[in-house]
Amino acid sequence: MKISRSKNDSLLAVFFYRQFMLKKWIVVNLLFLLWAWPSNGKCQGNPSSEFDLVLECFTPNIIYLGDITTRELVKATIINTQNIPLEAASIQFDILRNNVLLYSVKTENQINIPHDQLNLSINNLDLFGRNSRFNLIEKNRTPLFNQLLSSAGKTGVIPEGEYAIQAKLKDVQNVVLAEDFCTIMLSSESVFDLELLSPGEIHSFDPAEISTPLPFFQWISKGEKFNFFLYEVQPGRSIEETVQARPIFYIKNYPGTTLLYPLAAQMLEPGKTYAWLVQLVGEGLSGDEVVKESEIYTFRVAEAVQPVAEFWGFLPPAISGNIQAATQGCSGETIVTLNGRRIELEELYEIFRRIQAEDLVVRRVIR
């Protein structure tokens, strides 16, 4: 049987065929354009997956309000995984305290990333100062940031808390390519408390008297490192002038809050007055720095002292060295006997400590 088609049927078939081919052509060309069209100033690919940003924060204990330094605060490492240079990028920095935004700033599009890696050393001048190495735009100082500065103006230091620095790498179209954050923990003021205990008392014209030329110095602090200074008070010289002179004994970065005056140091003389102070050392933006200084204590060595100095003097140099090491928490190997009984150096050190505190009196030394 022969099937006949009308002319209208033939025209309709041709129309649908052309529509199908047109759609096919459009789809193929769109796929090609999506594959070949450059994205965000780069040749191809997802920008957020082709850059890595790694932040490392320097972690000071304290930041002074006026601490203007070029020491590194944040290290930013930008890793280019697509091996194609990117020009005119920018970085936005957000600074938060206890997860609340304080300050935000963006660099102008002037960062050129090479085909492999870019290392940036960021200091506080770069983020806040007028002498930044970057052209800073889009600055945003929140009211909370202004309150923090007002509070810091009263104490001279940035308040305690957990601070976070967030960074976002952006292209010329302000699209985020990579981001990271790091934290800085600033200690509370209690960490920086510093109080002297003994010997002596706050400077006066009638200083407290001690009965030994080998004092046992004690102070209270939650800090870990200290500078210790001891001065001789000359007649007619003020206490301010005294501590400006050369100390007769000092120790830098001492790791403790007690110090037995060492035998190797200049012996303190009966009848003379001495002044001492301690500085708390913390890690700031400029490295190890003095974060607090104690009051000045003075004391006088009595004219008639216990024969503890003579007791020290009878010890052989090897034992003396080991005893001095024992005051720093170390143990020596020298055998020491007391009344025929072997004692450890720590026990001997405790005896000396009691002598200094006048809890134990030495009545006679037998060589």
KAGIQUI-V457484 format. One line per field, one symbol per residue. phi: phi as a letter, one per 30 degrees, with the letter a starting at -180 (. if undefined). A space follows every 10 residues. Layout:
# KAGIQUI-V457484
phi: ???
This chain:
# KAGIQUI-V457484
phi: .ccccddddd dddddddddd dddddddddd dddddcddch icdajdddcc bcbbcbcdcd dabdecdcbc ddcbcccccc dcibebchdb bccccbbhic dcababdddb cccddcabcb cccdddcbdd cddcddbhdb cdeddddddd ddddcibded kccbccbbdb cdciddcaaa bbbbccdddd dcdbbdcadi aeebdbddcc cbdbdcdbbc acdcbbccbb bcddeicddd ddddddddaa bchdcacbbd edddddddce iccbbbabcd cbccdcjdbd cabddccbac dddccddddd ddddddedde dddddddcic cccddccbhi cdbddddddd dddddddidb cccaccd
